[in-house]
Amino acid sequence: MMRNNNLHKKHASRSLRLLLIYILAGMFISACGGGISGTGDGGTPIVIGPENNTGVADSSETGADGNSLDATASPTESDQSSRSPDVSQLLPESLRLLIARNENVSSAQPLATQLNAFQQEVDLALQIADTVAGTSEENISDEFDTTIRYSLDNTETVIARSANAATSYLFSTSNERVIQVLQQDGNLNVRYLNRNLNSLLQATIDSRTDGTTIIEADLNQNGIPSYLKILSTASRTSIFGQHPTDTSIERQRELLDSSGNILAVQTCTAATQNCDIDSNWSNSDPATDTQFSTDITTIDIRLAVITSPVAPLPEGVNEAVLSKETLQSPTDEQIQCGIQRLTNTGETNTIRAFCFLPQPLGPTSLFSETLAGGEIFYQLLE
């Protein structure tokens, strides 16, 4: 895990250096009177879209937040505060502090590290969007009023937003990673493929105004899958982790304080025990058991109201995606939902979906998904 942390620090550092290079490059180009990809001479965006398909520079074109897409424009404080999707509440403070403690005993340590890296990647993509010009496109969903695309240094990024910022979407792909995030109805659905770390994260994050955050996450890191449910408040964080489908692997539940200290760790093996019974968990304690019981009930009630399509999976297929309808392997941008089979206590199978575009999705194709060597392979399921 220390190796992974070091890799993340290097990756974040490289990303920040790239941001500075991009900004300085934009300033230099502006000073020389030149243009960059997606602009006319002097940085005025060339708009290619349903309202203007002539390729003529349109100086009146604005971004999703109403500001000019001119590459020489500097983001204001209001730009920074109104960015969407907003991932500032993505990672509860207790999990952020858990990363610094490097508590390998926690089943949430790899997830927290990945969410932290994902948050930095999204912030970087949005900062770059403030400094470069993009082109308007036909909206990718009826939920959006603007859709902007920009390409820079082998990175392709799409940002879509509704006029009232209630719904927003970000897609960005490069040789190193793919990020997707949908913000809607107070929820964040995220997907993060980190090719350098051979890791795929999919998660739903529900942050409430009362300071409560609920996370449902599916993580495959170097071929080791895990499924987690987390409830975090200002005073505590409850974590429930398990292998998604192998009941012979111990389940684990943990209690953290607000500083990321691990207060309790309990384990149970569903293959030999009924993990719905508190006494079958190691280190069972009445007070802690009550807290765990209350928190998992709260999590399940909240997750139950998040609607998403359920696709039946053939026997033996545990990971899949829904994509725009195609017979070929889907591109990263065509993926609309990630799907995970989950085996519960008593061998009951459920299908969980993490969707990155608003519903309804329209015609879709279902593919099995296999992560290996930092790449993903797909097979069409009939």
TORTI-276748 format. One line per field, with one value per residue (C-alpha): residue in three letters; residue number from 0; x, y, z. Coordinates in steps of 0.001 Angstrom, whole numbers, plus 500000, padded with zeros to 6 digits. Layout:
REM TORTI-276748
resn: [ala;...];
resi: [NUM;...];
c1: [X;...];
c2: [Y;...];
c3: [Z;...];
***
This chain:
REM TORTI-276748
resn: [met;met;arg;asn;asn;asn;leu;his;lys;lys;his;ala;ser;arg;ser;leu;arg;leu;leu;leu;ile;tyr;ile;leu;ala;gly;met;phe;ile;ser;ala;cys;gly;gly;gly;ile;ser;gly;thr;gly;asp;gly;gly;thr;pro;ile;val;ile;gly;pro;glu;asn;asn;thr;gly;val;ala;asp;ser;ser;glu;thr;gly;ala;asp;gly;asn;ser;leu;asp;ala;thr;ala;ser;pro;thr;glu;ser;asp;gln;ser;ser;arg;ser;pro;asp;val;ser;gln;leu;leu;pro;glu;ser;leu;arg;leu;leu;ile;ala;arg;asn;glu;asn;val;ser;ser;ala;gln;pro;leu;ala;thr;gln;leu;asn;ala;phe;gln;gln;glu;val;asp;leu;ala;leu;gln;ile;ala;asp;thr;val;ala;gly;thr;ser;glu;glu;asn;ile;ser;asp;glu;phe;asp;thr;thr;ile;arg;tyr;ser;leu;asp;asn;thr;glu;thr;val;ile;ala;arg;ser;ala;asn;ala;ala;thr;ser;tyr;leu;phe;ser;thr;ser;asn;glu;arg;val;ile;gln;val;leu;gln;gln;asp;gly;asn;leu;asn;val;arg;tyr;leu;asn;arg;asn;leu;asn;ser;leu;leu;gln;ala;thr;ile;asp;ser;arg;thr;asp;gly;thr;thr;ile;ile;glu;ala;asp;leu;asn;gln;asn;gly;ile;pro;ser;tyr;leu;lys;ile;leu;ser;thr;ala;ser;arg;thr;ser;ile;phe;gly;gln;his;pro;thr;asp;thr;ser;ile;glu;arg;gln;arg;glu;leu;leu;asp;ser;ser;gly;asn;ile;leu;ala;val;gln;thr;cys;thr;ala;ala;thr;gln;asn;cys;asp;ile;asp;ser;asn;trp;ser;asn;ser;asp;pro;ala;thr;asp;thr;gln;phe;ser;thr;asp;ile;thr;thr;ile;asp;ile;arg;leu;ala;val;ile;thr;ser;pro;val;ala;pro;leu;pro;glu;gly;val;asn;glu;ala;val;leu;ser;lys;glu;thr;leu;gln;ser;pro;thr;asp;glu;gln;ile;gln;cys;gly;ile;gln;arg;leu;thr;asn;thr;gly;glu;thr;asn;thr;ile;arg;ala;phe;cys;phe;leu;pro;gln;pro;leu;gly;pro;thr;ser;leu;phe;ser;glu;thr;leu;ala;gly;gly;glu;ile;phe;tyr;gln;leu;leu;glu];
resi: [0;1;2;3;4;5;6;7;8;9;10;11;12;13;14;15;16;17;18;19;20;21;22;23;24;25;26;27;28;29;30;31;32;33;34;35;36;37;38;39;40;41;42;43;44;45;46;47;48;49;50;51;52;53;54;55;56;57;58;59;60;61;62;63;64;65;66;67;68;69;70;71;72;73;74;75;76;77;78;79;80;81;82;83;84;85;86;87;88;89;90;91;92;93;94;95;96;97;98;99;100;101;102;103;104;105;106;107;108;109;110;111;112;113;114;115;116;117;118;119;120;121;122;123;124;125;126;127;128;129;130;131;132;133;134;135;136;137;138;139;140;141;142;143;144;145;146;147;148;149;150;151;152;153;154;155;156;157;158;159;160;161;162;163;164;165;166;167;168;169;170;171;172;173;174;175;176;177;178;179;180;181;182;183;184;185;186;187;188;189;190;191;192;193;194;195;196;197;198;199;200;201;202;203;204;205;206;207;208;209;210;211;212;213;214;215;216;217;218;219;220;221;222;223;224;225;226;227;228;229;230;231;232;233;234;235;236;237;238;239;240;241;242;243;244;245;246;247;248;249;250;251;252;253;254;255;256;257;258;259;260;261;262;263;264;265;266;267;268;269;270;271;272;273;274;275;276;277;278;279;280;281;282;283;284;285;286;287;288;289;290;291;292;293;294;295;296;297;298;299;300;301;302;303;304;305;306;307;308;309;310;311;312;313;314;315;316;317;318;319;320;321;322;323;324;325;326;327;328;329;330;331;332;333;334;335;336;337;338;339;340;341;342;343;344;345;346;347;348;349;350;351;352;353;354;355;356;357;358;359;360;361;362;363;364;365;366;367;368;369;370;371;372;373;374;375;376;377;378;379;380;381];
c1: [500000;502928;503962;500472;500523;503858;502526;499504;501703;503830;500741;499180;502452;502768;499188;499801;502972;501004;498412;501097;502562;499129;498463;501900;501605;498261;499762;502703;500490;498263;501257;502500;499111;498788;495981;495562;493430;489785;490428;490706;493555;494007;492049;488482;486725;485590;482156;481132;477649;474012;473637;476838;478351;480324;483550;483373;484750;481903;483045;479700;480003;480080;480827;478383;478825;478175;481843;483778;485603;488512;491717;493268;490525;491474;489084;487552;486720;483088;484195;486022;483090;480500;482354;480302;480404;481427;483522;484460;482299;483533;485776;484724;487395;487768;488712;491108;492830;492807;494982;497594;497623;498254;496180;496478;494078;491213;489300;488584;492229;492527;489134;490011;493316;491575;488821;491464;493326;490046;489124;492479;492008;488527;489727;492595;490287;487988;490910;492223;488726;488926;492078;491447;488846;486373;483750;480013;478392;474925;473853;474513;471263;468018;469045;471808;471677;475336;477931;481536;484508;488189;491328;494743;497966;496318;493526;489924;487397;483638;481728;477919;475696;472081;471265;470573;473648;471407;472814;476351;478644;482373;484196;487936;490287;494053;496684;496938;493343;489640;487333;483557;481320;477598;476196;472415;469888;472658;474361;477686;478243;481889;484038;487840;490145;493774;495844;499121;497773;495631;492655;488973;486725;482963;481014;477893;478375;475335;476206;473487;473246;473247;476878;476127;477799;476938;479237;478621;481757;483009;486806;489083;492731;495336;492782;491570;487875;486090;482639;482085;479272;480200;478289;480197;479046;480872;481620;482054;482422;481075;482621;481260;483569;483413;484476;481623;481005;483308;481641;484642;486561;485979;483692;484825;483138;484943;484221;486369;486304;486337;490169;490382;491371;490098;487966;486733;487293;485050;485099;482674;482799;479462;480342;480313;478329;475156;476656;473232;473667;475921;477218;478819;481153;484543;485026;481276;480289;476683;477294;479326;476941;474022;475891;476735;473133;471747;474211;473835;470043;470406;472729;470402;467350;469174;470611;467203;465802;468586;467077;469221;468672;469146;470557;470443;473915;474640;476012;479710;479653;480202;481308;479698;478836;475873;476973;475388;474016;476878;478105;481746;483726;482501;484740;485308;482893;480138;479970;476865;476708;479041;477406;478526;477081;476898;476509;474854;474510;472563;473914;471359;472556;471767;472915;474232;474569;476599;475344;477174;474474;470945;468059;466539;469549;467875;469026;471986;474329;475535;479194;481126;484116;487557;490398;493923;497280;495782;493477;489811;488453;484822;482678;479156;476533;473462];
c2: [500000;502329;501765;502755;505889;506910;506336;508510;511291;511149;511102;514077;515977;515313;516480;519740;520332;519743;522313;524951;524108;524424;527811;529177;527844;529599;532868;532532;531798;534768;537068;535948;536511;532840;530386;526910;523936;524895;528627;531119;533577;535217;532593;533182;529789;528243;526855;523660;522657;522432;526236;526964;524307;526622;526663;530472;532104;533157;535714;535571;531878;531325;528431;526575;529111;532072;533058;533336;530267;532494;530637;533854;534465;534060;532271;534485;533564;533143;530729;528650;528506;527667;524848;521754;518901;519819;517066;519012;516679;513519;512305;512607;514145;510994;508994;511723;511509;507708;507979;509973;507397;504581;502166;499062;497222;499312;497858;501448;502503;501606;503215;506424;506650;506172;508698;511226;510733;510922;514201;515711;514546;516119;519380;519478;518844;521673;524051;523341;523934;527443;528198;526670;527098;524384;523697;523501;520206;518765;517985;514390;514252;516203;516955;519278;522755;523021;520468;521583;519524;520383;518473;519179;517182;513858;514416;514575;516158;516699;518859;519053;521103;522069;525767;525699;523511;520859;518229;518101;515585;515284;512794;512912;510357;510178;507484;507295;507448;507749;509741;510077;511845;512570;515003;514874;515280;515741;512484;511857;508766;508283;505936;506057;503837;504327;502439;503041;501302;498700;499969;500550;502418;502931;504643;506505;509327;510872;513976;515652;519166;517676;516637;512965;511220;507751;505918;502741;501656;498868;498730;496412;497065;494808;492040;492264;493278;494818;496246;498815;500733;503708;506166;509203;511971;514764;512431;508927;506789;503238;501049;497754;495889;492541;490669;491216;487540;485237;484540;482533;485806;487572;490535;493446;496333;499216;502288;505419;508644;512075;512073;508808;506716;503127;502505;499005;496258;493200;490308;487606;484912;484561;481080;479725;482275;484315;487785;489331;488169;490434;487620;485986;488937;488907;491332;491792;494539;495614;499345;499005;496400;498784;501523;499192;497976;501514;502730;499839;500242;503955;503182;500593;502855;505706;503521;501985;505295;505762;504342;502748;500155;496517;494260;490475;488958;485468;482903;483476;487156;489406;492707;494363;497705;499221;501267;503128;500537;498952;495538;496594;497004;500261;503278;504856;507648;505225;503575;504713;502388;500042;496891;494641;491345;491238;488035;488690;486512;483385;483315;485900;487652;491269;493503;496959;499648;502879;505124;508135;509639;510707;508263;507045;505823;504853;501812;500090;497137;494924;493857;491829;493788;492434;494542;493247;494972;498452;497772;496766;494078;493715;490895;491474;489594;488348];
c3: [500000;500625;497001;495848;497985;496496;492998;493747;495066;491925;489736;491538;491404;487657;487128;488943;486928;483737;484833;485305;481895;480263;481844;481004;477456;477070;478307;475924;472914;473757;474024;470598;469003;468064;468662;470107;469195;469110;468612;465813;465634;468996;470972;469766;469788;466539;467272;465496;466598;465620;465604;463700;461467;459226;461220;461448;464570;466853;469396;471202;472169;475891;478184;480381;483160;480829;480549;477295;476096;475070;475936;477262;479811;483448;485820;488477;492039;491030;488281;490843;493247;490582;488880;488254;488756;492289;493887;497010;499134;497436;500258;503935;506150;508259;505133;504017;507393;507159;504037;505941;508756;506253;508336;506183;508474;507078;504119;503043;502694;498964;498241;500080;498192;494830;495627;496636;493340;491409;493101;492102;488505;488288;489833;487331;484353;485461;486028;482543;481146;482621;480611;477171;474469;473615;470996;471590;470668;470441;473993;475016;477023;477291;480884;479682;478168;477161;476111;475601;474362;474454;473427;474891;475118;474124;476651;475455;477824;477662;480152;480072;482361;482860;482969;486713;487405;489011;486647;485315;483658;483099;480890;480363;478863;478358;478038;481826;483061;482283;484552;484467;486940;486938;489492;489835;492652;495206;494213;492516;490382;489465;487399;487474;485444;486479;483930;485779;488891;487079;489059;488311;490757;490473;493232;494261;496785;498469;500504;502555;503990;507495;506967;506363;503443;502157;499754;497784;495954;493728;493443;491479;492242;490652;490274;493884;493917;496882;497539;500285;501930;504107;506269;507520;509867;511670;514591;513129;510011;509672;506962;505631;503248;501469;498362;495893;495085;497100;500448;501692;502077;505380;505541;507650;509400;511040;513097;512746;514713;513057;512973;511040;514059;513878;516965;516144;513573;513311;510819;509706;507012;505227;503957;507505;509503;509178;509085;509786;513394;515448;517669;514603;514200;515935;518850;519081;521521;522245;521877;518681;517265;517731;515882;512996;512791;512747;510133;507673;507845;507060;504149;502607;502904;501180;498413;497729;496473;493908;490740;488047;485320;486287;483591;484047;483885;482545;484987;485586;484588;487604;486014;483011;481425;479650;476670;473818;471408;469467;468366;468702;471911;473460;473613;477028;476168;475136;478568;480426;483457;485270;486657;489527;490730;494517;496538;499887;502971;502108;498518;497385;494226;493467;490624;491441;488763;488739;485930;484530;482317;483304;482837;480590;478668;475400;473381;475052;474628;477476;477622;480155;481486;482388;483802;483151;482882;483045;480097;479923;477629;476600;475251;473931;475961;474133];
***
